[in-house]
Amino acid sequence: MIQVLYFEGCPNHEPAVALTRSVLAELGLDTEIEEIAVETAEDAVRHRFLGSPTVRVDGQDIEPGARDRTEFSLCCRVYEGGGVPPESLLLAALGVGRQP
């Protein structure tokens, strides 16, 4: 299962979901995408929310270096200089590598 955690009004929420759907379709995977709205600071802590959008595959953040972080809050998330995670992180989390 893939989870996309976000806060209402996040401009990168829908693009992150669209990217996830596109990657799954390209790979021919019928994996469920669960969208989780994080509404309060308490929700952020409970969900271990690192910012919007946060994408997880089988409960693990797609960004390996972020998995030990503990700064949970209602904030925007930045991935390699952008607000939408790069496709390469999602592919790696799904166990798929691109061959050059």
Short mmCIF file of the C-alpha atoms (twelve columns), coordinates in Angstrom:
data_MODEL
# 
_entry.id   MODEL 
# 
loop_
_atom_site.group_PDB 
_atom_site.id 
_atom_site.type_symbol 
_atom_site.label_atom_id 
_atom_site.label_alt_id 
_atom_site.label_comp_id 
_atom_site.label_asym_id 
_atom_site.label_seq_id 
_atom_site.Cartn_x 
_atom_site.Cartn_y 
_atom_site.Cartn_z 
_atom_site.pdbx_PDB_model_num 
ATOM 1   C CA . MET A 1   0.000  0.000  0.000   1 
ATOM 2   C CA . ILE A 2   1.092  3.542  -0.721  1 
ATOM 3   C CA . GLN A 3   0.118  6.402  1.548   1 
ATOM 4   C CA . VAL A 4   0.202  10.065 0.621   1 
ATOM 5   C CA . LEU A 5   -0.087 12.258 3.686   1 
ATOM 6   C CA . TYR A 6   -0.887 15.936 3.177   1 
ATOM 7   C CA . PHE A 7   -2.509 18.989 4.684   1 
ATOM 8   C CA . GLU A 8   -5.490 20.709 3.104   1 
ATOM 9   C CA . GLY A 9   -4.447 23.293 0.529   1 
ATOM 10  C CA . CYS A 10  -1.005 21.813 -0.161  1 
ATOM 11  C CA . PRO A 11  -0.177 22.650 -3.787  1 
ATOM 12  C CA . ASN A 12  2.002  19.515 -4.098  1 
ATOM 13  C CA . HIS A 13  -0.523 16.983 -2.805  1 
ATOM 14  C CA . GLU A 14  -2.312 16.343 -6.113  1 
ATOM 15  C CA . PRO A 15  0.898  16.333 -8.205  1 
ATOM 16  C CA . ALA A 16  2.393  13.755 -5.802  1 
ATOM 17  C CA . VAL A 17  -0.712 11.573 -6.122  1 
ATOM 18  C CA . ALA A 18  -0.670 11.979 -9.920  1 
ATOM 19  C CA . LEU A 19  3.013  10.981 -10.035 1 
ATOM 20  C CA . THR A 20  2.287  7.939  -7.881  1 
ATOM 21  C CA . ARG A 21  -0.626 6.869  -10.098 1 
ATOM 22  C CA . SER A 22  1.486  7.360  -13.215 1 
ATOM 23  C CA . VAL A 23  4.376  5.280  -11.873 1 
ATOM 24  C CA . LEU A 24  2.032  2.504  -10.754 1 
ATOM 25  C CA . ALA A 25  0.304  2.461  -14.155 1 
ATOM 26  C CA . GLU A 26  3.647  2.417  -15.984 1 
ATOM 27  C CA . LEU A 27  4.746  -0.553 -13.882 1 
ATOM 28  C CA . GLY A 28  1.402  -2.318 -14.254 1 
ATOM 29  C CA . LEU A 29  0.889  -2.397 -10.486 1 
ATOM 30  C CA . ASP A 30  -2.574 -2.393 -8.952  1 
ATOM 31  C CA . THR A 31  -1.491 -0.949 -5.623  1 
ATOM 32  C CA . GLU A 32  -3.907 0.985  -3.449  1 
ATOM 33  C CA . ILE A 33  -3.137 4.655  -2.763  1 
ATOM 34  C CA . GLU A 34  -4.447 5.903  0.559   1 
ATOM 35  C CA . GLU A 35  -4.622 9.681  0.936   1 
ATOM 36  C CA . ILE A 36  -4.441 10.826 4.550   1 
ATOM 37  C CA . ALA A 37  -5.294 14.395 5.538   1 
ATOM 38  C CA . VAL A 38  -3.253 15.637 8.488   1 
ATOM 39  C CA . GLU A 39  -5.235 18.394 10.191  1 
ATOM 40  C CA . THR A 40  -3.665 19.157 13.568  1 
ATOM 41  C CA . ALA A 41  -0.280 19.201 15.271  1 
ATOM 42  C CA . GLU A 42  -1.412 16.132 17.221  1 
ATOM 43  C CA . ASP A 43  -2.220 14.378 13.927  1 
ATOM 44  C CA . ALA A 44  1.258  15.305 12.672  1 
ATOM 45  C CA . VAL A 45  2.906  13.605 15.633  1 
ATOM 46  C CA . ARG A 46  0.579  10.572 15.525  1 
ATOM 47  C CA . HIS A 47  1.221  10.043 11.804  1 
ATOM 48  C CA . ARG A 48  4.939  10.925 12.049  1 
ATOM 49  C CA . PHE A 49  4.228  13.575 9.426   1 
ATOM 50  C CA . LEU A 50  7.363  15.184 7.987   1 
ATOM 51  C CA . GLY A 51  5.493  17.686 5.843   1 
ATOM 52  C CA . SER A 52  3.173  17.790 2.897   1 
ATOM 53  C CA . PRO A 53  3.241  15.675 0.890   1 
ATOM 54  C CA . THR A 54  4.767  12.676 2.629   1 
ATOM 55  C CA . VAL A 55  4.759  9.479  0.554   1 
ATOM 56  C CA . ARG A 56  5.177  6.049  2.106   1 
ATOM 57  C CA . VAL A 57  5.376  2.576  0.612   1 
ATOM 58  C CA . ASP A 58  4.407  -0.235 2.976   1 
ATOM 59  C CA . GLY A 59  4.696  2.186  5.892   1 
ATOM 60  C CA . GLN A 60  8.206  3.391  5.020   1 
ATOM 61  C CA . ASP A 61  8.991  6.918  3.886   1 
ATOM 62  C CA . ILE A 62  10.223 6.850  0.287   1 
ATOM 63  C CA . GLU A 63  13.145 9.084  1.271   1 
ATOM 64  C CA . PRO A 64  15.548 6.803  3.177   1 
ATOM 65  C CA . GLY A 65  17.372 9.697  4.845   1 
ATOM 66  C CA . ALA A 66  14.120 10.996 6.336   1 
ATOM 67  C CA . ARG A 67  13.079 7.801  8.095   1 
ATOM 68  C CA . ASP A 68  14.804 8.702  11.366  1 
ATOM 69  C CA . ARG A 69  13.629 12.315 11.463  1 
ATOM 70  C CA . THR A 70  11.435 13.421 14.351  1 
ATOM 71  C CA . GLU A 71  10.421 16.970 13.390  1 
ATOM 72  C CA . PHE A 72  6.719  16.307 12.926  1 
ATOM 73  C CA . SER A 73  4.606  19.332 12.012  1 
ATOM 74  C CA . LEU A 74  2.138  20.877 9.589   1 
ATOM 75  C CA . CYS A 75  4.637  22.215 7.079   1 
ATOM 76  C CA . CYS A 76  5.589  21.922 3.436   1 
ATOM 77  C CA . ARG A 77  8.021  19.192 2.503   1 
ATOM 78  C CA . VAL A 78  10.889 19.634 0.082   1 
ATOM 79  C CA . TYR A 79  12.411 16.781 -1.905  1 
ATOM 80  C CA . GLU A 80  15.690 17.507 -3.667  1 
ATOM 81  C CA . GLY A 81  14.736 21.155 -4.112  1 
ATOM 82  C CA . GLY A 82  11.093 20.597 -5.095  1 
ATOM 83  C CA . GLY A 83  7.759  19.976 -3.434  1 
ATOM 84  C CA . VAL A 84  6.947  16.780 -5.332  1 
ATOM 85  C CA . PRO A 85  9.104  13.727 -4.675  1 
ATOM 86  C CA . PRO A 86  11.285 12.685 -7.598  1 
ATOM 87  C CA . GLU A 87  10.144 9.605  -9.478  1 
ATOM 88  C CA . SER A 88  13.464 7.927  -8.634  1 
ATOM 89  C CA . LEU A 89  12.607 7.881  -4.893  1 
ATOM 90  C CA . LEU A 90  9.247  6.291  -5.566  1 
ATOM 91  C CA . LEU A 91  10.755 3.705  -7.916  1 
ATOM 92  C CA . ALA A 92  13.449 2.808  -5.401  1 
ATOM 93  C CA . ALA A 93  10.841 2.468  -2.634  1 
ATOM 94  C CA . LEU A 94  8.878  0.135  -4.900  1 
ATOM 95  C CA . GLY A 95  12.041 -1.903 -5.479  1 
ATOM 96  C CA . VAL A 96  12.364 -0.909 -9.119  1 
ATOM 97  C CA . GLY A 97  15.578 0.446  -10.574 1 
ATOM 98  C CA . ARG A 98  15.905 2.174  -13.904 1 
ATOM 99  C CA . GLN A 99  18.603 0.798  -16.178 1 
ATOM 100 C CA . PRO A 100 20.457 3.393  -18.288 1 
# 
